[in-house]
Amino acid sequence: MRSWRLVAWSAAFAAGAACTGHPVESAGGALDQTARLTLRITGDEAPPTLSVTGQAMPPGSELIAGATVTIGAVTLVGGEDGPIILTDMGGEFDLFALHSGVDALLASVDVPAGTYHQLRLFVVEATVTLVEGTVFTDGAATRDLFVPSGAQSGIKVALDDGDDEPGLTVVEGEQIVLLDFDVSRNFVLTGPPGAPHSALFTPSVRVRVMP
């Protein structure tokens, strides 16, 4: 019997349920195959600064010097046995340290082989820090941001393995999934240019299934 396991990479620390590597007992008593799915988290594909990337960014993005997200639980949805908790303490991630191929561990757990349609990321906290010499109108350089539905219902991330069928199917071997938190899409400054009033966390997670 082939076995799989669900894994994710984290810069903060490795957290998650222990991997048994053994078949899973189904509700009916039969043994199901287990699967390894590897989840990784990353930021931009290049350092998120105008001078380095040379790419157009939303107004105010060049004023952001640091951005972090703290993820609590991560749940896998869509299997026959119902939602699976992959970890209840993912960790804190510095998105500016995760770019140009750098990624980080999120969780590691065996799951039944099958097709899954969604991840739910329960984001506990998001923080943005402005470049040196720039502050918000209240004088602070760092802002803890409101996370819409992040800690209650979780940020819903659709899974797709690129074929004509919806969902991500894990059957044999190891499946690697990269969760891309683009800083310029997830953090938006509000207010006039150069003098932001505040910042918004606008969850936008791109999923890439790695070869």
PyMOL CGO cylinders between C-alpha atoms (Angstrom):
from pymol import cmd
from pymol.cgo import CYLINDER

trace = [
    CYLINDER, 0.00, 0.00, 0.00, 1.34, 3.42, -0.92, 0.3, 1, 1, 1, 1, 1, 1,
    CYLINDER, 1.34, 3.42, -0.92, 1.22, 6.16, 1.68, 0.3, 1, 1, 1, 1, 1, 1,
    CYLINDER, 1.22, 6.16, 1.68, 0.95, 9.93, 1.53, 0.3, 1, 1, 1, 1, 1, 1,
    CYLINDER, 0.95, 9.93, 1.53, 1.25, 12.64, 4.12, 0.3, 1, 1, 1, 1, 1, 1,
    CYLINDER, 1.25, 12.64, 4.12, 0.16, 16.27, 4.25, 0.3, 1, 1, 1, 1, 1, 1,
    CYLINDER, 0.16, 16.27, 4.25, 3.04, 18.67, 4.94, 0.3, 1, 1, 1, 1, 1, 1,
    CYLINDER, 3.04, 18.67, 4.94, 3.56, 22.47, 4.96, 0.3, 1, 1, 1, 1, 1, 1,
    CYLINDER, 3.56, 22.47, 4.96, 6.74, 24.57, 5.51, 0.3, 1, 1, 1, 1, 1, 1,
    CYLINDER, 6.74, 24.57, 5.51, 7.13, 27.31, 8.18, 0.3, 1, 1, 1, 1, 1, 1,
    CYLINDER, 7.13, 27.31, 8.18, 9.80, 29.99, 8.84, 0.3, 1, 1, 1, 1, 1, 1,
    CYLINDER, 9.80, 29.99, 8.84, 8.55, 30.41, 12.37, 0.3, 1, 1, 1, 1, 1, 1,
    CYLINDER, 8.55, 30.41, 12.37, 8.54, 26.81, 13.55, 0.3, 1, 1, 1, 1, 1, 1,
    CYLINDER, 8.54, 26.81, 13.55, 7.35, 23.39, 12.47, 0.3, 1, 1, 1, 1, 1, 1,
    CYLINDER, 7.35, 23.39, 12.47, 3.94, 22.77, 13.97, 0.3, 1, 1, 1, 1, 1, 1,
    CYLINDER, 3.94, 22.77, 13.97, 1.27, 20.18, 13.37, 0.3, 1, 1, 1, 1, 1, 1,
    CYLINDER, 1.27, 20.18, 13.37, 0.03, 16.75, 14.16, 0.3, 1, 1, 1, 1, 1, 1,
    CYLINDER, 0.03, 16.75, 14.16, 2.47, 13.88, 14.25, 0.3, 1, 1, 1, 1, 1, 1,
    CYLINDER, 2.47, 13.88, 14.25, 2.74, 11.84, 11.06, 0.3, 1, 1, 1, 1, 1, 1,
    CYLINDER, 2.74, 11.84, 11.06, 2.01, 8.19, 11.61, 0.3, 1, 1, 1, 1, 1, 1,
    CYLINDER, 2.01, 8.19, 11.61, 2.56, 6.84, 8.09, 0.3, 1, 1, 1, 1, 1, 1,
    CYLINDER, 2.56, 6.84, 8.09, -0.05, 4.15, 8.78, 0.3, 1, 1, 1, 1, 1, 1,
    CYLINDER, -0.05, 4.15, 8.78, -3.34, 3.43, 6.98, 0.3, 1, 1, 1, 1, 1, 1,
    CYLINDER, -3.34, 3.43, 6.98, -6.40, 5.24, 8.34, 0.3, 1, 1, 1, 1, 1, 1,
    CYLINDER, -6.40, 5.24, 8.34, -9.35, 3.27, 9.72, 0.3, 1, 1, 1, 1, 1, 1,
    CYLINDER, -9.35, 3.27, 9.72, -12.55, 4.39, 7.96, 0.3, 1, 1, 1, 1, 1, 1,
    CYLINDER, -12.55, 4.39, 7.96, -15.95, 4.63, 9.63, 0.3, 1, 1, 1, 1, 1, 1,
    CYLINDER, -15.95, 4.63, 9.63, -16.92, 1.27, 8.16, 0.3, 1, 1, 1, 1, 1, 1,
    CYLINDER, -16.92, 1.27, 8.16, -13.86, -0.47, 9.53, 0.3, 1, 1, 1, 1, 1, 1,
    CYLINDER, -13.86, -0.47, 9.53, -11.99, -0.82, 6.22, 0.3, 1, 1, 1, 1, 1, 1,
    CYLINDER, -11.99, -0.82, 6.22, -8.49, 0.54, 5.75, 0.3, 1, 1, 1, 1, 1, 1,
    CYLINDER, -8.49, 0.54, 5.75, -8.14, 3.55, 3.45, 0.3, 1, 1, 1, 1, 1, 1,
    CYLINDER, -8.14, 3.55, 3.45, -4.94, 4.69, 1.76, 0.3, 1, 1, 1, 1, 1, 1,
    CYLINDER, -4.94, 4.69, 1.76, -3.28, 7.71, 3.30, 0.3, 1, 1, 1, 1, 1, 1,
    CYLINDER, -3.28, 7.71, 3.30, -1.64, 10.51, 1.34, 0.3, 1, 1, 1, 1, 1, 1,
    CYLINDER, -1.64, 10.51, 1.34, 1.14, 13.05, 1.78, 0.3, 1, 1, 1, 1, 1, 1,
    CYLINDER, 1.14, 13.05, 1.78, 0.26, 16.60, 0.77, 0.3, 1, 1, 1, 1, 1, 1,
    CYLINDER, 0.26, 16.60, 0.77, 2.92, 19.28, 1.27, 0.3, 1, 1, 1, 1, 1, 1,
    CYLINDER, 2.92, 19.28, 1.27, 1.74, 22.83, 1.91, 0.3, 1, 1, 1, 1, 1, 1,
    CYLINDER, 1.74, 22.83, 1.91, 4.18, 25.75, 1.82, 0.3, 1, 1, 1, 1, 1, 1,
    CYLINDER, 4.18, 25.75, 1.82, 3.68, 29.46, 2.41, 0.3, 1, 1, 1, 1, 1, 1,
    CYLINDER, 3.68, 29.46, 2.41, 5.56, 32.21, 0.59, 0.3, 1, 1, 1, 1, 1, 1,
    CYLINDER, 5.56, 32.21, 0.59, 5.35, 35.94, -0.13, 0.3, 1, 1, 1, 1, 1, 1,
    CYLINDER, 5.35, 35.94, -0.13, 6.17, 37.70, -3.39, 0.3, 1, 1, 1, 1, 1, 1,
    CYLINDER, 6.17, 37.70, -3.39, 8.19, 36.08, -6.14, 0.3, 1, 1, 1, 1, 1, 1,
    CYLINDER, 8.19, 36.08, -6.14, 10.70, 38.94, -5.77, 0.3, 1, 1, 1, 1, 1, 1,
    CYLINDER, 10.70, 38.94, -5.77, 11.51, 41.34, -2.90, 0.3, 1, 1, 1, 1, 1, 1,
    CYLINDER, 11.51, 41.34, -2.90, 8.47, 43.65, -2.63, 0.3, 1, 1, 1, 1, 1, 1,
    CYLINDER, 8.47, 43.65, -2.63, 10.19, 46.96, -3.39, 0.3, 1, 1, 1, 1, 1, 1,
    CYLINDER, 10.19, 46.96, -3.39, 9.87, 49.13, -6.48, 0.3, 1, 1, 1, 1, 1, 1,
    CYLINDER, 9.87, 49.13, -6.48, 13.61, 49.61, -6.84, 0.3, 1, 1, 1, 1, 1, 1,
    CYLINDER, 13.61, 49.61, -6.84, 14.28, 45.87, -7.02, 0.3, 1, 1, 1, 1, 1, 1,
    CYLINDER, 14.28, 45.87, -7.02, 11.33, 44.53, -8.98, 0.3, 1, 1, 1, 1, 1, 1,
    CYLINDER, 11.33, 44.53, -8.98, 10.81, 47.48, -11.32, 0.3, 1, 1, 1, 1, 1, 1,
    CYLINDER, 10.81, 47.48, -11.32, 7.13, 46.53, -11.42, 0.3, 1, 1, 1, 1, 1, 1,
    CYLINDER, 7.13, 46.53, -11.42, 4.13, 48.76, -10.89, 0.3, 1, 1, 1, 1, 1, 1,
    CYLINDER, 4.13, 48.76, -10.89, 2.62, 48.32, -7.44, 0.3, 1, 1, 1, 1, 1, 1,
    CYLINDER, 2.62, 48.32, -7.44, -0.57, 49.72, -5.91, 0.3, 1, 1, 1, 1, 1, 1,
    CYLINDER, -0.57, 49.72, -5.91, -0.21, 53.28, -4.52, 0.3, 1, 1, 1, 1, 1, 1,
    CYLINDER, -0.21, 53.28, -4.52, 1.42, 53.18, -1.09, 0.3, 1, 1, 1, 1, 1, 1,
    CYLINDER, 1.42, 53.18, -1.09, 2.94, 49.71, -1.45, 0.3, 1, 1, 1, 1, 1, 1,
    CYLINDER, 2.94, 49.71, -1.45, 6.44, 51.19, -1.65, 0.3, 1, 1, 1, 1, 1, 1,
    CYLINDER, 6.44, 51.19, -1.65, 5.91, 52.57, 1.89, 0.3, 1, 1, 1, 1, 1, 1,
    CYLINDER, 5.91, 52.57, 1.89, 5.56, 49.08, 3.41, 0.3, 1, 1, 1, 1, 1, 1,
    CYLINDER, 5.56, 49.08, 3.41, 8.77, 47.73, 4.95, 0.3, 1, 1, 1, 1, 1, 1,
    CYLINDER, 8.77, 47.73, 4.95, 7.35, 44.73, 6.80, 0.3, 1, 1, 1, 1, 1, 1,
    CYLINDER, 7.35, 44.73, 6.80, 4.25, 42.55, 6.76, 0.3, 1, 1, 1, 1, 1, 1,
    CYLINDER, 4.25, 42.55, 6.76, 3.45, 39.52, 8.91, 0.3, 1, 1, 1, 1, 1, 1,
    CYLINDER, 3.45, 39.52, 8.91, 0.56, 37.12, 9.26, 0.3, 1, 1, 1, 1, 1, 1,
    CYLINDER, 0.56, 37.12, 9.26, -0.06, 34.81, 12.20, 0.3, 1, 1, 1, 1, 1, 1,
    CYLINDER, -0.06, 34.81, 12.20, -1.95, 31.65, 11.27, 0.3, 1, 1, 1, 1, 1, 1,
    CYLINDER, -1.95, 31.65, 11.27, -3.68, 29.53, 13.89, 0.3, 1, 1, 1, 1, 1, 1,
    CYLINDER, -3.68, 29.53, 13.89, -5.57, 26.51, 12.60, 0.3, 1, 1, 1, 1, 1, 1,
    CYLINDER, -5.57, 26.51, 12.60, -5.52, 25.18, 9.04, 0.3, 1, 1, 1, 1, 1, 1,
    CYLINDER, -5.52, 25.18, 9.04, -8.39, 22.93, 7.93, 0.3, 1, 1, 1, 1, 1, 1,
    CYLINDER, -8.39, 22.93, 7.93, -8.65, 20.75, 4.82, 0.3, 1, 1, 1, 1, 1, 1,
    CYLINDER, -8.65, 20.75, 4.82, -12.18, 20.52, 3.39, 0.3, 1, 1, 1, 1, 1, 1,
    CYLINDER, -12.18, 20.52, 3.39, -13.82, 18.27, 0.83, 0.3, 1, 1, 1, 1, 1, 1,
    CYLINDER, -13.82, 18.27, 0.83, -12.88, 14.71, 1.72, 0.3, 1, 1, 1, 1, 1, 1,
    CYLINDER, -12.88, 14.71, 1.72, -15.37, 11.93, 2.42, 0.3, 1, 1, 1, 1, 1, 1,
    CYLINDER, -15.37, 11.93, 2.42, -14.61, 12.00, 6.14, 0.3, 1, 1, 1, 1, 1, 1,
    CYLINDER, -14.61, 12.00, 6.14, -15.36, 15.72, 6.58, 0.3, 1, 1, 1, 1, 1, 1,
    CYLINDER, -15.36, 15.72, 6.58, -13.00, 18.58, 7.45, 0.3, 1, 1, 1, 1, 1, 1,
    CYLINDER, -13.00, 18.58, 7.45, -9.51, 17.62, 8.66, 0.3, 1, 1, 1, 1, 1, 1,
    CYLINDER, -9.51, 17.62, 8.66, -7.57, 19.86, 11.04, 0.3, 1, 1, 1, 1, 1, 1,
    CYLINDER, -7.57, 19.86, 11.04, -4.02, 19.96, 9.69, 0.3, 1, 1, 1, 1, 1, 1,
    CYLINDER, -4.02, 19.96, 9.69, -2.67, 22.10, 12.53, 0.3, 1, 1, 1, 1, 1, 1,
    CYLINDER, -2.67, 22.10, 12.53, -4.13, 24.24, 15.29, 0.3, 1, 1, 1, 1, 1, 1,
    CYLINDER, -4.13, 24.24, 15.29, -1.06, 26.49, 15.56, 0.3, 1, 1, 1, 1, 1, 1,
    CYLINDER, -1.06, 26.49, 15.56, 0.57, 27.34, 12.24, 0.3, 1, 1, 1, 1, 1, 1,
    CYLINDER, 0.57, 27.34, 12.24, 2.82, 30.16, 13.43, 0.3, 1, 1, 1, 1, 1, 1,
    CYLINDER, 2.82, 30.16, 13.43, 3.88, 33.70, 12.51, 0.3, 1, 1, 1, 1, 1, 1,
    CYLINDER, 3.88, 33.70, 12.51, 5.26, 34.41, 9.04, 0.3, 1, 1, 1, 1, 1, 1,
    CYLINDER, 5.26, 34.41, 9.04, 7.33, 37.38, 7.89, 0.3, 1, 1, 1, 1, 1, 1,
    CYLINDER, 7.33, 37.38, 7.89, 6.20, 37.74, 4.28, 0.3, 1, 1, 1, 1, 1, 1,
    CYLINDER, 6.20, 37.74, 4.28, 9.11, 40.02, 3.39, 0.3, 1, 1, 1, 1, 1, 1,
    CYLINDER, 9.11, 40.02, 3.39, 11.50, 37.19, 4.27, 0.3, 1, 1, 1, 1, 1, 1,
    CYLINDER, 11.50, 37.19, 4.27, 9.59, 34.80, 2.00, 0.3, 1, 1, 1, 1, 1, 1,
    CYLINDER, 9.59, 34.80, 2.00, 10.35, 35.64, -1.61, 0.3, 1, 1, 1, 1, 1, 1,
    CYLINDER, 10.35, 35.64, -1.61, 12.37, 34.50, -4.62, 0.3, 1, 1, 1, 1, 1, 1,
    CYLINDER, 12.37, 34.50, -4.62, 11.84, 30.82, -3.93, 0.3, 1, 1, 1, 1, 1, 1,
    CYLINDER, 11.84, 30.82, -3.93, 11.98, 31.02, -0.11, 0.3, 1, 1, 1, 1, 1, 1,
    CYLINDER, 11.98, 31.02, -0.11, 9.10, 29.31, 1.64, 0.3, 1, 1, 1, 1, 1, 1,
    CYLINDER, 9.10, 29.31, 1.64, 8.14, 28.15, 5.13, 0.3, 1, 1, 1, 1, 1, 1,
    CYLINDER, 8.14, 28.15, 5.13, 6.54, 25.15, 6.88, 0.3, 1, 1, 1, 1, 1, 1,
    CYLINDER, 6.54, 25.15, 6.88, 2.92, 25.38, 7.97, 0.3, 1, 1, 1, 1, 1, 1,
    CYLINDER, 2.92, 25.38, 7.97, 1.71, 21.91, 9.06, 0.3, 1, 1, 1, 1, 1, 1,
    CYLINDER, 1.71, 21.91, 9.06, 2.33, 18.17, 8.69, 0.3, 1, 1, 1, 1, 1, 1,
    CYLINDER, 2.33, 18.17, 8.69, -0.23, 15.38, 8.98, 0.3, 1, 1, 1, 1, 1, 1,
    CYLINDER, -0.23, 15.38, 8.98, -1.35, 12.18, 7.23, 0.3, 1, 1, 1, 1, 1, 1,
    CYLINDER, -1.35, 12.18, 7.23, -4.69, 12.45, 5.40, 0.3, 1, 1, 1, 1, 1, 1,
    CYLINDER, -4.69, 12.45, 5.40, -6.84, 9.91, 3.53, 0.3, 1, 1, 1, 1, 1, 1,
    CYLINDER, -6.84, 9.91, 3.53, -6.12, 9.82, -0.21, 0.3, 1, 1, 1, 1, 1, 1,
    CYLINDER, -6.12, 9.82, -0.21, -8.87, 11.54, -2.18, 0.3, 1, 1, 1, 1, 1, 1,
    CYLINDER, -8.87, 11.54, -2.18, -10.03, 14.84, -3.62, 0.3, 1, 1, 1, 1, 1, 1,
    CYLINDER, -10.03, 14.84, -3.62, -10.12, 18.02, -1.55, 0.3, 1, 1, 1, 1, 1, 1,
    CYLINDER, -10.12, 18.02, -1.55, -11.67, 21.31, -2.61, 0.3, 1, 1, 1, 1, 1, 1,
    CYLINDER, -11.67, 21.31, -2.61, -10.66, 23.90, -0.06, 0.3, 1, 1, 1, 1, 1, 1,
    CYLINDER, -10.66, 23.90, -0.06, -8.26, 25.00, 2.65, 0.3, 1, 1, 1, 1, 1, 1,
    CYLINDER, -8.26, 25.00, 2.65, -9.39, 27.25, 5.47, 0.3, 1, 1, 1, 1, 1, 1,
    CYLINDER, -9.39, 27.25, 5.47, -6.69, 29.41, 7.02, 0.3, 1, 1, 1, 1, 1, 1,
    CYLINDER, -6.69, 29.41, 7.02, -7.63, 30.84, 10.40, 0.3, 1, 1, 1, 1, 1, 1,
    CYLINDER, -7.63, 30.84, 10.40, -5.53, 34.01, 10.49, 0.3, 1, 1, 1, 1, 1, 1,
    CYLINDER, -5.53, 34.01, 10.49, -5.16, 35.24, 14.06, 0.3, 1, 1, 1, 1, 1, 1,
    CYLINDER, -5.16, 35.24, 14.06, -3.29, 38.47, 13.34, 0.3, 1, 1, 1, 1, 1, 1,
    CYLINDER, -3.29, 38.47, 13.34, -1.85, 40.58, 10.53, 0.3, 1, 1, 1, 1, 1, 1,
    CYLINDER, -1.85, 40.58, 10.53, 0.66, 43.41, 11.00, 0.3, 1, 1, 1, 1, 1, 1,
    CYLINDER, 0.66, 43.41, 11.00, 2.17, 45.98, 8.67, 0.3, 1, 1, 1, 1, 1, 1,
    CYLINDER, 2.17, 45.98, 8.67, 5.23, 48.20, 9.28, 0.3, 1, 1, 1, 1, 1, 1,
    CYLINDER, 5.23, 48.20, 9.28, 6.08, 51.32, 7.28, 0.3, 1, 1, 1, 1, 1, 1,
    CYLINDER, 6.08, 51.32, 7.28, 9.50, 52.25, 5.91, 0.3, 1, 1, 1, 1, 1, 1,
    CYLINDER, 9.50, 52.25, 5.91, 11.80, 54.32, 8.11, 0.3, 1, 1, 1, 1, 1, 1,
    CYLINDER, 11.80, 54.32, 8.11, 10.78, 57.98, 8.19, 0.3, 1, 1, 1, 1, 1, 1,
    CYLINDER, 10.78, 57.98, 8.19, 7.11, 57.27, 7.41, 0.3, 1, 1, 1, 1, 1, 1,
    CYLINDER, 7.11, 57.27, 7.41, 4.36, 56.95, 10.02, 0.3, 1, 1, 1, 1, 1, 1,
    CYLINDER, 4.36, 56.95, 10.02, 0.61, 56.69, 10.12, 0.3, 1, 1, 1, 1, 1, 1,
    CYLINDER, 0.61, 56.69, 10.12, -1.28, 59.87, 10.99, 0.3, 1, 1, 1, 1, 1, 1,
    CYLINDER, -1.28, 59.87, 10.99, -1.42, 58.82, 14.64, 0.3, 1, 1, 1, 1, 1, 1,
    CYLINDER, -1.42, 58.82, 14.64, 2.41, 58.73, 14.76, 0.3, 1, 1, 1, 1, 1, 1,
    CYLINDER, 2.41, 58.73, 14.76, 2.80, 54.93, 14.80, 0.3, 1, 1, 1, 1, 1, 1,
    CYLINDER, 2.80, 54.93, 14.80, 4.96, 53.09, 12.27, 0.3, 1, 1, 1, 1, 1, 1,
    CYLINDER, 4.96, 53.09, 12.27, 3.34, 49.67, 12.86, 0.3, 1, 1, 1, 1, 1, 1,
    CYLINDER, 3.34, 49.67, 12.86, -0.32, 48.75, 12.68, 0.3, 1, 1, 1, 1, 1, 1,
    CYLINDER, -0.32, 48.75, 12.68, -2.16, 45.62, 13.83, 0.3, 1, 1, 1, 1, 1, 1,
    CYLINDER, -2.16, 45.62, 13.83, -4.85, 45.03, 11.23, 0.3, 1, 1, 1, 1, 1, 1,
    CYLINDER, -4.85, 45.03, 11.23, -8.40, 43.79, 11.34, 0.3, 1, 1, 1, 1, 1, 1,
    CYLINDER, -8.40, 43.79, 11.34, -8.69, 40.32, 9.79, 0.3, 1, 1, 1, 1, 1, 1,
    CYLINDER, -8.69, 40.32, 9.79, -12.11, 39.94, 8.10, 0.3, 1, 1, 1, 1, 1, 1,
    CYLINDER, -12.11, 39.94, 8.10, -13.57, 36.51, 9.02, 0.3, 1, 1, 1, 1, 1, 1,
    CYLINDER, -13.57, 36.51, 9.02, -10.02, 35.21, 9.40, 0.3, 1, 1, 1, 1, 1, 1,
    CYLINDER, -10.02, 35.21, 9.40, -10.27, 34.02, 12.98, 0.3, 1, 1, 1, 1, 1, 1,
    CYLINDER, -10.27, 34.02, 12.98, -13.95, 32.98, 12.85, 0.3, 1, 1, 1, 1, 1, 1,
    CYLINDER, -13.95, 32.98, 12.85, -14.73, 31.10, 9.62, 0.3, 1, 1, 1, 1, 1, 1,
    CYLINDER, -14.73, 31.10, 9.62, -11.21, 31.19, 8.19, 0.3, 1, 1, 1, 1, 1, 1,
    CYLINDER, -11.21, 31.19, 8.19, -9.92, 32.50, 4.86, 0.3, 1, 1, 1, 1, 1, 1,
    CYLINDER, -9.92, 32.50, 4.86, -11.29, 30.15, 2.21, 0.3, 1, 1, 1, 1, 1, 1,
    CYLINDER, -11.29, 30.15, 2.21, -8.67, 29.04, -0.33, 0.3, 1, 1, 1, 1, 1, 1,
    CYLINDER, -8.67, 29.04, -0.33, -9.92, 26.98, -3.28, 0.3, 1, 1, 1, 1, 1, 1,
    CYLINDER, -9.92, 26.98, -3.28, -7.78, 24.01, -4.31, 0.3, 1, 1, 1, 1, 1, 1,
    CYLINDER, -7.78, 24.01, -4.31, -7.23, 23.10, -7.97, 0.3, 1, 1, 1, 1, 1, 1,
    CYLINDER, -7.23, 23.10, -7.97, -4.63, 20.79, -9.50, 0.3, 1, 1, 1, 1, 1, 1,
    CYLINDER, -4.63, 20.79, -9.50, -4.93, 22.33, -12.97, 0.3, 1, 1, 1, 1, 1, 1,
    CYLINDER, -4.93, 22.33, -12.97, -6.95, 19.63, -14.73, 0.3, 1, 1, 1, 1, 1, 1,
    CYLINDER, -6.95, 19.63, -14.73, -10.53, 19.88, -15.95, 0.3, 1, 1, 1, 1, 1, 1,
    CYLINDER, -10.53, 19.88, -15.95, -11.99, 18.65, -12.67, 0.3, 1, 1, 1, 1, 1, 1,
    CYLINDER, -11.99, 18.65, -12.67, -12.45, 20.87, -9.59, 0.3, 1, 1, 1, 1, 1, 1,
    CYLINDER, -12.45, 20.87, -9.59, -10.43, 20.18, -6.47, 0.3, 1, 1, 1, 1, 1, 1,
    CYLINDER, -10.43, 20.18, -6.47, -7.02, 18.74, -5.70, 0.3, 1, 1, 1, 1, 1, 1,
    CYLINDER, -7.02, 18.74, -5.70, -6.67, 14.96, -5.92, 0.3, 1, 1, 1, 1, 1, 1,
    CYLINDER, -6.67, 14.96, -5.92, -4.01, 13.22, -3.84, 0.3, 1, 1, 1, 1, 1, 1,
    CYLINDER, -4.01, 13.22, -3.84, -3.57, 9.57, -4.81, 0.3, 1, 1, 1, 1, 1, 1,
    CYLINDER, -3.57, 9.57, -4.81, 0.06, 8.47, -4.58, 0.3, 1, 1, 1, 1, 1, 1,
    CYLINDER, 0.06, 8.47, -4.58, 3.50, 9.96, -3.97, 0.3, 1, 1, 1, 1, 1, 1,
    CYLINDER, 3.50, 9.96, -3.97, 3.86, 13.45, -2.51, 0.3, 1, 1, 1, 1, 1, 1,
    CYLINDER, 3.86, 13.45, -2.51, 1.77, 16.45, -3.55, 0.3, 1, 1, 1, 1, 1, 1,
    CYLINDER, 1.77, 16.45, -3.55, 3.29, 19.90, -2.89, 0.3, 1, 1, 1, 1, 1, 1,
    CYLINDER, 3.29, 19.90, -2.89, 1.08, 22.99, -2.71, 0.3, 1, 1, 1, 1, 1, 1,
    CYLINDER, 1.08, 22.99, -2.71, 2.46, 26.53, -2.38, 0.3, 1, 1, 1, 1, 1, 1,
    CYLINDER, 2.46, 26.53, -2.38, 0.31, 29.25, -0.78, 0.3, 1, 1, 1, 1, 1, 1,
    CYLINDER, 0.31, 29.25, -0.78, 1.42, 32.62, -2.13, 0.3, 1, 1, 1, 1, 1, 1,
    CYLINDER, 1.42, 32.62, -2.13, 0.62, 35.70, 0.01, 0.3, 1, 1, 1, 1, 1, 1,
    CYLINDER, 0.62, 35.70, 0.01, 1.48, 38.61, -2.32, 0.3, 1, 1, 1, 1, 1, 1,
    CYLINDER, 1.48, 38.61, -2.32, 2.23, 41.59, -0.04, 0.3, 1, 1, 1, 1, 1, 1,
    CYLINDER, 2.23, 41.59, -0.04, 1.00, 44.15, -2.60, 0.3, 1, 1, 1, 1, 1, 1,
    CYLINDER, 1.00, 44.15, -2.60, -2.39, 42.38, -2.78, 0.3, 1, 1, 1, 1, 1, 1,
    CYLINDER, -2.39, 42.38, -2.78, -2.82, 41.52, 0.91, 0.3, 1, 1, 1, 1, 1, 1,
    CYLINDER, -2.82, 41.52, 0.91, -1.88, 44.87, 2.45, 0.3, 1, 1, 1, 1, 1, 1,
    CYLINDER, -1.88, 44.87, 2.45, -3.37, 48.15, 1.22, 0.3, 1, 1, 1, 1, 1, 1,
    CYLINDER, -3.37, 48.15, 1.22, -2.61, 51.58, 2.74, 0.3, 1, 1, 1, 1, 1, 1,
    CYLINDER, -2.61, 51.58, 2.74, -5.44, 54.08, 3.07, 0.3, 1, 1, 1, 1, 1, 1,
    CYLINDER, -5.44, 54.08, 3.07, -5.20, 57.85, 3.04, 0.3, 1, 1, 1, 1, 1, 1,
    CYLINDER, -5.20, 57.85, 3.04, -3.23, 60.40, 0.99, 0.3, 1, 1, 1, 1, 1, 1,
    CYLINDER, -3.23, 60.40, 0.99, 0.10, 59.44, -0.65, 0.3, 1, 1, 1, 1, 1, 1,
    CYLINDER, 0.10, 59.44, -0.65, 2.98, 59.58, 1.79, 0.3, 1, 1, 1, 1, 1, 1,
    CYLINDER, 2.98, 59.58, 1.79, 0.70, 60.07, 4.81, 0.3, 1, 1, 1, 1, 1, 1,
    CYLINDER, 0.70, 60.07, 4.81, -1.41, 56.93, 5.31, 0.3, 1, 1, 1, 1, 1, 1,
    CYLINDER, -1.41, 56.93, 5.31, -4.23, 56.97, 7.83, 0.3, 1, 1, 1, 1, 1, 1,
    CYLINDER, -4.23, 56.97, 7.83, -4.25, 53.20, 8.26, 0.3, 1, 1, 1, 1, 1, 1,
    CYLINDER, -4.25, 53.20, 8.26, -3.93, 49.91, 6.40, 0.3, 1, 1, 1, 1, 1, 1,
    CYLINDER, -3.93, 49.91, 6.40, -6.26, 47.13, 5.33, 0.3, 1, 1, 1, 1, 1, 1,
    CYLINDER, -6.26, 47.13, 5.33, -5.64, 43.40, 5.25, 0.3, 1, 1, 1, 1, 1, 1,
    CYLINDER, -5.64, 43.40, 5.25, -7.32, 42.15, 2.07, 0.3, 1, 1, 1, 1, 1, 1,
    CYLINDER, -7.32, 42.15, 2.07, -6.77, 38.37, 2.01, 0.3, 1, 1, 1, 1, 1, 1,
    CYLINDER, -6.77, 38.37, 2.01, -5.63, 37.14, -1.39, 0.3, 1, 1, 1, 1, 1, 1,
    CYLINDER, -5.63, 37.14, -1.39, -3.93, 33.75, -1.50, 0.3, 1, 1, 1, 1, 1, 1,
    CYLINDER, -3.93, 33.75, -1.50, -2.76, 32.21, -4.77, 0.3, 1, 1, 1, 1, 1, 1,
    CYLINDER, -2.76, 32.21, -4.77, -2.40, 28.41, -4.86, 0.3, 1, 1, 1, 1, 1, 1,
    CYLINDER, -2.40, 28.41, -4.86, 0.32, 26.76, -6.94, 0.3, 1, 1, 1, 1, 1, 1,
    CYLINDER, 0.32, 26.76, -6.94, 0.61, 23.00, -7.21, 0.3, 1, 1, 1, 1, 1, 1,
    CYLINDER, 0.61, 23.00, -7.21, 4.32, 22.22, -7.50, 0.3, 1, 1, 1, 1, 1, 1,
    CYLINDER, 4.32, 22.22, -7.50, 5.72, 19.44, -9.73, 0.3, 1, 1, 1, 1, 1, 1,
]
cmd.load_cgo(trace, "trace")
